[in-house]
């Protein structure tokens, strides 16, 4: 599975990488130690669209790697 994550990063748009990094930094400054919990809640929130949940799940995966 780790190989899949590494490979997906190879084909990721540079703009998306920068935007995701900014979003994670913003979440970290806003929520501190509870950032991962906040991202997990958003990734699992059934009131959000699939697209929004995928966005939060992607940020959660990236934040866990930091």
NORJOMO-V783030 format. One record per backbone hydrogen bond with DSSP energy under -1.0 kcal/mol. CO is the residue of the C=O (numbers start at 1). NH is the residue of the N-H. Records with the same first field share a line. If there is no record, write none. Layout:
BEGIN
CO=NH / NH
END
This chain:
BEGIN
1=5
2=6
3=7
4=8
5=9
13=17
14=18
15=19
16=20
17=21
18=22
19=23
20=24
21=25
22=26
23=27
24=28
25=29
26=30
27=31
28=32
31=34
32=35
34=38
35=39
36=40
37=41
38=42
39=43
40=44
45=48
49=53
50=54
51=55
52=56
53=57
54=58
55=59
56=60
57=61
58=62
59=63
60=64
61=65
END
